[in-house]
Amino acid sequence: MTQFNFEELSAVAKSAKEAVENVKKSHQDLDSRVEKLHQEIKEGKADVVTKTAFQEAVLRVEKAEQSLDKVNDELGKLMSKAEASFKQNTAKTLGQMAAESDAAKNYKGGNVELCTMAGPLFAKAAVTSGQGSAGVLIEPYRVPGILMEPDTPLTIRDLFSSVSISTNAIEWVKEKIFTNNAGPQNGEGTVKPESGITFEKKTSAVETIAHWIPASRQVLADAPQLRGIIDGKLRTGLKFKEDEALMFGDGTNGNLLGLVPQATPYSPAGIPANPNKIDHLRWAILQVTKAKYPATFAVMSLEDWATIQMMKTADGAYIFGTPTDGAAPRIWGKRVVESFGLETGDFLVGSSMAATIYDREDVSVRVAEQHADFFIKNMVAILCEERLGFTVERPQAIVSGSFN
């Protein structure tokens, strides 16, 4: 019978405990680095030292979690060996197997030799992977870690400048009407032309974007890496909704008022005959330029940009470089933004001077037990939120249209 090495199991268990402590310390260090980085960003003095320390803390968390996964894998294998050893050492004795055999059960009595009993004393059975045979000894391979869905690239926020504020609303004064009567003076001593300009005050509210996930205190304690995974997915999901709000928000029920609802409609009047998608984008850029603002970007769906990239000349050469070209996507010298939310056939062309993002509270993740009956159920609420405002001061510098 196989004797299991319990000293080896004890050593691995000790290593697992140390790995868990290391993960906890790494996460605590990362939390403090994140808090310091956010504070310095708010104060506008984030330096290379702080950013480098934050990146190093992230790497330490990753290494600690990888070490924990490795120890957990070793511990699982040893536990499987211990279970197999226990089952082997507690097998039935020869007498027990004889008593349970069909021959012994069918014996009617009498003084006969054991070998003359009806049927074999020990029946032979094939060892298979079935549950009634050796199937209980088979342990499935567990892939380390958790396979997560890919994060969605975020781009809309990067198009505009952002300002940190400490209030719940934004006010600005906008030019309303400008009457330009500039012209020559009609002779000496005559009255010169008079122009006029009027202004209006606009107000935008700071809105909150948030979501949360319930989790048990036990699972967060028993699987430390889960906390980091949940934090990351909550932040990514929040930023994705932020991009969606900056593009399409209707300004009602706590929503931001986004770019598309405030954009100037695209006017293809005068465009040359039989225009393709590239022509429409150039004509929209012209429309922005005529409004006296420099166009800096073009937003379109993934399908439309792929179609444009695959356009070829008459001899089969790609217009936009080669498939191996790693340059940043640009068209007519403007940055191309691939939008996951924009419908195929629609586009947005504009200037970075058109709008401003106002950050009231940066993205934060908080944990609390004070929700409903969470305290007595050992549950916690993991909340992720941010507060921001968005103003489109120059809607004529944003043109929204369709290729059709």
C-alpha positions as CSV (number, residue, x, y, z in Angstrom):
1,M,0.0,0.0,0.0
2,T,1.2,3.5,-0.8
3,Q,2.1,5.8,2.1
4,F,1.3,9.5,1.5
5,N,4.0,12.1,2.4
6,F,2.1,14.4,4.7
7,E,5.3,16.5,5.4
8,E,5.3,17.5,1.7
9,L,1.6,18.5,1.9
10,S,2.3,20.6,5.1
11,A,5.2,22.4,3.3
12,V,3.1,23.3,0.3
13,A,0.2,24.5,2.5
14,K,2.6,26.7,4.4
15,S,3.8,28.1,1.0
16,A,0.2,28.8,0.0
17,K,-0.4,30.7,3.2
18,E,2.7,32.8,2.6
19,A,1.6,33.4,-1.0
20,V,-1.9,34.6,0.1
21,E,-0.2,37.1,2.6
22,N,2.0,38.3,-0.2
23,V,-1.0,38.9,-2.5
24,K,-2.8,40.9,0.2
25,K,0.3,43.0,0.9
26,S,0.8,43.6,-2.9
27,H,-2.9,44.7,-3.3
28,Q,-2.6,47.0,-0.2
29,D,0.5,48.6,-1.7
30,L,-1.2,49.0,-5.1
31,D,-4.3,50.6,-3.5
32,S,-2.1,53.2,-1.8
33,R,-0.2,53.9,-5.1
34,V,-3.5,54.3,-6.9
35,E,-4.8,56.7,-4.3
36,K,-1.6,58.8,-4.4
37,L,-1.6,58.8,-8.3
38,H,-5.2,60.0,-8.4
39,Q,-4.5,62.7,-5.8
40,E,-1.5,64.0,-7.8
41,I,-3.5,63.9,-11.0
42,K,-6.2,66.0,-9.4
43,E,-3.5,68.5,-8.2
44,G,-1.9,68.5,-11.7
45,K,1.5,67.4,-10.4
46,A,1.7,63.7,-11.2
47,D,5.4,63.0,-11.9
48,V,7.4,60.2,-13.4
49,V,8.4,58.8,-10.0
50,T,4.8,58.3,-8.9
51,K,3.7,56.8,-12.2
52,T,6.8,54.4,-12.2
53,A,6.0,53.4,-8.6
54,F,2.4,52.7,-9.6
55,Q,3.5,50.5,-12.6
56,E,5.9,48.6,-10.4
57,A,3.1,48.0,-7.8
58,V,0.9,46.6,-10.6
59,L,3.7,44.2,-11.7
60,R,4.2,43.0,-8.1
61,V,0.5,42.2,-7.8
62,E,0.7,40.2,-11.0
63,K,3.7,38.3,-9.9
64,A,2.2,37.6,-6.4
65,E,-1.0,36.3,-8.0
66,Q,0.9,34.1,-10.4
67,S,2.9,32.7,-7.5
68,L,-0.4,32.0,-5.6
69,D,-1.9,30.2,-8.7
70,K,1.2,28.0,-8.9
71,V,1.1,27.0,-5.3
72,N,-2.6,26.4,-5.5
73,D,-2.0,24.1,-8.4
74,E,0.7,22.1,-6.5
75,L,-1.6,21.9,-3.4
76,G,-4.5,20.6,-5.6
77,K,-2.2,17.8,-7.0
78,L,-1.1,16.8,-3.6
79,M,-4.6,16.7,-2.3
80,S,-5.5,14.4,-5.2
81,K,-2.6,12.1,-4.3
82,A,-3.7,12.1,-0.7
83,E,-7.3,11.1,-1.7
84,A,-6.0,8.3,-3.9
85,S,-3.7,7.0,-1.2
86,F,-6.6,7.0,1.3
87,K,-8.8,5.0,-1.0
88,Q,-6.0,2.5,-1.7
89,N,-5.2,2.0,1.9
90,T,-8.8,1.5,2.9
91,A,-9.5,-1.2,0.2
92,K,-11.6,-4.3,1.1
93,T,-9.8,-7.3,2.7
94,L,-9.7,-10.7,1.0
95,G,-12.3,-12.0,3.4
96,Q,-14.7,-9.1,2.7
97,M,-14.4,-9.7,-1.0
98,A,-15.0,-13.5,-0.6
99,A,-18.1,-12.9,1.6
100,E,-19.5,-10.5,-1.0
101,S,-18.9,-12.7,-4.0
102,D,-21.8,-14.3,-6.0
103,A,-20.4,-17.8,-5.1
104,A,-20.6,-17.2,-1.4
105,K,-24.1,-15.7,-1.7
106,N,-25.4,-18.7,-3.7
107,Y,-23.9,-21.3,-1.4
108,K,-26.7,-23.6,-0.1
109,G,-24.8,-25.3,2.6
110,G,-23.1,-28.7,2.8
111,N,-19.6,-30.0,3.2
112,V,-18.0,-29.1,-0.1
113,E,-14.7,-27.8,-1.2
114,L,-14.4,-24.1,-1.7
115,C,-13.3,-24.6,-5.3
116,T,-16.6,-26.5,-6.1
117,M,-18.8,-23.6,-5.1
118,A,-21.1,-22.4,-8.0
119,G,-19.4,-19.6,-9.9
120,P,-16.0,-18.0,-9.3
121,L,-15.2,-16.7,-5.9
122,F,-13.6,-13.5,-7.2
123,A,-15.2,-12.2,-10.4
124,K,-12.9,-10.3,-12.8
125,A,-14.0,-6.8,-13.8
126,A,-12.5,-4.4,-16.4
127,V,-11.1,-1.2,-14.9
128,T,-12.6,1.8,-16.7
129,S,-13.1,5.5,-16.3
130,G,-16.7,5.0,-15.3
131,Q,-18.0,6.3,-12.0
132,G,-18.5,2.7,-10.8
133,S,-14.8,1.9,-11.5
134,A,-11.8,4.2,-11.5
135,G,-13.7,7.3,-12.6
136,V,-13.7,8.8,-9.2
137,L,-9.9,8.9,-9.2
138,I,-9.7,11.1,-12.4
139,E,-9.3,14.8,-11.7
140,P,-9.9,17.2,-14.6
141,Y,-7.1,19.7,-15.5
142,R,-7.8,23.1,-14.1
143,V,-6.6,26.0,-16.3
144,P,-4.9,28.6,-14.0
145,G,-6.6,32.0,-13.7
146,I,-9.8,33.2,-15.2
147,L,-10.4,33.8,-18.9
148,M,-11.9,37.3,-19.3
149,E,-13.6,39.0,-22.2
150,P,-11.4,41.6,-24.1
151,D,-11.7,45.2,-23.0
152,T,-13.2,47.7,-25.5
153,P,-10.7,50.4,-26.7
154,L,-11.7,53.8,-25.5
155,T,-11.1,56.8,-27.7
156,I,-13.7,59.6,-27.5
157,R,-12.4,61.1,-24.3
158,D,-9.0,61.4,-25.8
159,L,-10.3,63.8,-28.5
160,F,-11.0,66.7,-26.1
161,S,-9.2,68.5,-23.3
162,S,-10.4,67.9,-19.8
163,V,-10.5,70.2,-16.8
164,S,-10.8,69.3,-13.1
165,I,-13.5,71.1,-11.2
166,S,-14.9,71.2,-7.6
167,T,-18.5,72.1,-8.2
168,N,-21.7,70.4,-9.5
169,A,-22.3,72.7,-12.6
170,I,-20.5,74.4,-15.4
171,E,-21.5,77.9,-16.7
172,W,-20.0,79.6,-19.8
173,V,-20.8,82.6,-21.9
174,K,-21.3,81.9,-25.6
175,E,-21.4,84.2,-28.6
176,K,-25.0,84.3,-29.9
177,I,-25.2,86.7,-32.8
178,F,-22.4,88.6,-34.6
179,T,-23.4,91.1,-37.2
180,N,-20.3,92.0,-39.3
181,N,-20.7,95.4,-41.0
182,A,-17.0,96.0,-41.5
183,G,-16.4,98.2,-44.6
184,P,-14.7,101.3,-45.9
185,Q,-15.4,104.8,-44.5
186,N,-17.4,106.7,-47.1
187,G,-15.1,109.8,-47.1
188,E,-13.6,111.8,-44.4
189,G,-15.8,113.0,-41.6
190,T,-18.5,110.3,-42.4
191,V,-19.8,107.8,-39.9
192,K,-17.9,104.4,-40.0
193,P,-19.8,101.1,-40.2
194,E,-21.0,99.7,-36.9
195,S,-21.1,96.0,-36.1
196,G,-22.9,94.2,-33.3
197,I,-22.4,91.1,-31.1
198,T,-24.6,89.5,-28.4
199,F,-23.9,86.8,-25.9
200,E,-25.9,84.2,-23.9
201,K,-25.1,82.2,-20.7
202,K,-25.2,78.4,-20.9
203,T,-25.3,75.9,-18.0
204,S,-24.4,72.2,-17.9
205,A,-24.8,69.9,-14.9
206,V,-22.3,67.5,-13.6
207,E,-23.7,63.9,-13.9
208,T,-22.8,60.6,-12.2
209,I,-22.1,57.4,-14.1
210,A,-22.0,54.3,-11.9
211,H,-22.6,50.6,-11.4
212,W,-22.0,48.0,-8.7
213,I,-21.6,44.3,-8.1
214,P,-22.6,42.3,-5.0
215,A,-20.0,39.8,-3.7
216,S,-19.5,37.7,-0.5
217,R,-16.8,38.6,1.9
218,Q,-15.7,35.0,1.9
219,V,-15.0,34.7,-1.8
220,L,-13.0,38.0,-1.8
221,A,-10.9,36.7,1.1
222,D,-10.5,33.2,-0.3
223,A,-9.7,34.3,-3.9
224,P,-7.7,37.6,-3.5
225,Q,-7.2,37.9,-7.3
226,L,-10.9,38.2,-7.7
227,R,-10.9,41.7,-6.2
228,G,-8.5,43.0,-8.8
229,I,-10.5,41.4,-11.6
230,I,-13.8,42.9,-10.4
231,D,-12.2,46.3,-10.0
232,G,-10.7,46.2,-13.5
233,K,-14.0,45.1,-15.1
234,L,-16.0,47.7,-13.3
235,R,-13.6,50.5,-14.3
236,T,-13.6,49.3,-18.0
237,G,-17.4,49.0,-18.1
238,L,-17.7,52.5,-16.6
239,K,-15.4,54.0,-19.2
240,F,-17.2,52.3,-22.0
241,K,-20.5,53.8,-20.9
242,E,-18.7,57.2,-20.5
243,D,-17.6,57.0,-24.2
244,E,-21.2,56.1,-25.2
245,A,-22.6,59.1,-23.2
246,L,-20.1,61.5,-24.7
247,M,-21.2,60.4,-28.1
248,F,-25.0,59.8,-27.8
249,G,-26.2,61.2,-24.4
250,D,-29.6,62.9,-24.7
251,G,-29.2,65.2,-21.7
252,T,-32.2,63.7,-19.9
253,N,-32.6,61.6,-16.7
254,G,-29.1,62.2,-15.5
255,N,-27.5,61.6,-18.9
256,L,-24.8,63.9,-20.4
257,L,-25.7,65.8,-23.6
258,G,-23.4,64.2,-26.1
259,L,-21.8,65.1,-29.5
260,V,-24.3,63.6,-31.9
261,P,-27.5,65.3,-30.6
262,Q,-25.7,68.7,-30.7
263,A,-23.8,68.3,-33.9
264,T,-24.4,70.3,-37.1
265,P,-26.1,68.2,-39.8
266,Y,-23.8,67.2,-42.7
267,S,-24.6,69.1,-45.9
268,P,-23.4,67.4,-49.1
269,A,-24.7,70.2,-51.4
270,G,-22.2,70.9,-54.1
271,I,-20.2,67.7,-53.7
272,P,-18.9,66.3,-57.0
273,A,-21.0,63.6,-58.7
274,N,-20.8,59.9,-57.6
275,P,-18.9,60.5,-54.3
276,N,-17.5,57.6,-52.3
277,K,-17.0,57.5,-48.5
278,I,-13.7,59.2,-48.7
279,D,-15.2,62.1,-50.7
280,H,-18.0,62.5,-48.1
281,L,-15.5,62.7,-45.3
282,R,-13.5,65.4,-47.1
283,W,-16.7,67.4,-47.8
284,A,-17.6,67.2,-44.1
285,I,-14.1,68.4,-43.1
286,L,-14.6,71.3,-45.5
287,Q,-17.9,72.1,-43.7
288,V,-16.0,72.2,-40.4
289,T,-13.3,74.4,-41.9
290,K,-15.9,76.8,-43.3
291,A,-17.1,77.3,-39.7
292,K,-13.6,78.6,-39.1
293,Y,-12.4,75.7,-36.9
294,P,-9.6,73.2,-37.8
295,A,-11.0,69.7,-38.2
296,T,-8.9,67.2,-36.2
297,F,-10.7,63.9,-36.2
298,A,-13.2,61.6,-38.0
299,V,-15.3,59.0,-36.2
300,M,-16.9,56.1,-38.0
301,S,-18.0,52.5,-37.5
302,L,-15.6,49.6,-37.6
303,E,-17.2,48.3,-40.8
304,D,-17.0,51.7,-42.6
305,W,-13.3,52.2,-41.7
306,A,-12.5,48.6,-42.8
307,T,-14.3,49.2,-46.1
308,I,-12.3,52.4,-46.7
309,Q,-9.0,50.7,-45.8
310,M,-9.7,47.9,-48.3
311,M,-10.2,50.4,-51.2
312,K,-7.8,49.7,-54.1
313,T,-6.6,51.4,-57.2
314,A,-7.4,50.1,-60.7
315,D,-4.2,47.9,-60.6
316,G,-5.1,46.4,-57.3
317,A,-2.9,48.4,-54.9
318,Y,-4.3,49.5,-51.6
319,I,-5.0,53.2,-51.4
320,F,-4.2,53.4,-47.6
321,G,-0.7,51.8,-47.6
322,T,-0.3,48.1,-47.2
323,P,-1.9,45.5,-44.9
324,T,1.4,45.4,-42.9
325,D,1.5,49.2,-42.3
326,G,1.5,49.9,-38.6
327,A,0.9,53.6,-38.8
328,A,-1.9,55.2,-36.7
329,P,-5.1,55.4,-38.7
330,R,-5.6,58.8,-40.5
331,I,-7.6,60.1,-43.3
332,W,-7.1,63.5,-45.0
333,G,-4.5,64.1,-42.3
334,K,-7.1,63.7,-39.6
335,R,-7.2,61.1,-36.8
336,V,-9.6,58.2,-37.4
337,V,-11.5,57.0,-34.4
338,E,-13.2,53.5,-34.7
339,S,-16.5,53.6,-32.8
340,F,-18.2,50.5,-31.4
341,G,-21.4,52.5,-30.9
342,L,-21.8,54.3,-34.2
343,E,-24.1,52.7,-36.7
344,T,-22.7,51.5,-40.1
345,G,-23.1,54.3,-42.6
346,D,-22.9,57.1,-40.1
347,F,-19.9,59.3,-39.4
348,L,-18.8,62.3,-37.2
349,V,-16.2,64.8,-38.2
350,G,-15.1,67.6,-35.9
351,S,-12.5,69.7,-34.1
352,S,-11.0,69.2,-30.7
353,M,-11.9,72.8,-29.9
354,A,-15.6,72.0,-30.1
355,A,-16.1,70.6,-26.6
356,T,-14.6,70.2,-23.1
357,I,-14.8,67.5,-20.5
358,Y,-15.0,68.6,-16.8
359,D,-13.9,66.0,-14.2
360,R,-15.6,66.4,-10.8
361,E,-14.6,63.0,-9.4
362,D,-12.3,60.6,-11.1
363,V,-13.3,56.9,-11.4
364,S,-13.2,55.3,-8.0
365,V,-14.0,51.8,-6.6
366,R,-15.4,51.5,-3.1
367,V,-16.6,48.6,-0.9
368,A,-19.3,48.8,1.7
369,E,-21.5,46.4,3.8
370,Q,-24.2,49.0,4.5
371,H,-26.7,47.9,1.9
372,A,-30.0,46.2,2.7
373,D,-29.2,43.1,4.8
374,F,-25.7,42.7,3.4
375,F,-24.1,43.0,6.8
376,I,-25.8,40.0,8.3
377,K,-25.3,38.0,5.1
378,N,-21.5,38.6,4.9
379,M,-22.1,40.4,1.6
380,V,-20.5,43.5,0.3
381,A,-21.3,46.0,-2.5
382,I,-18.5,46.9,-4.8
383,L,-19.3,50.3,-6.3
384,C,-17.6,52.0,-9.2
385,E,-18.5,55.6,-10.2
386,E,-17.4,58.9,-11.6
387,R,-18.8,62.4,-11.9
388,L,-18.2,64.6,-14.9
389,G,-19.7,67.3,-17.0
390,F,-19.5,67.8,-20.8
391,T,-20.0,71.0,-22.8
392,V,-20.2,71.4,-26.5
393,E,-19.4,75.1,-26.8
394,R,-19.0,75.1,-30.6
395,P,-21.6,72.7,-32.2
396,Q,-20.8,74.1,-35.7
397,A,-17.3,72.5,-35.3
398,I,-19.0,69.1,-35.1
399,V,-20.6,67.7,-38.2
400,S,-22.7,64.5,-38.1
401,G,-23.9,62.7,-41.3
402,S,-24.4,59.6,-43.3
403,F,-22.5,58.1,-46.2
404,N,-25.8,57.3,-47.8
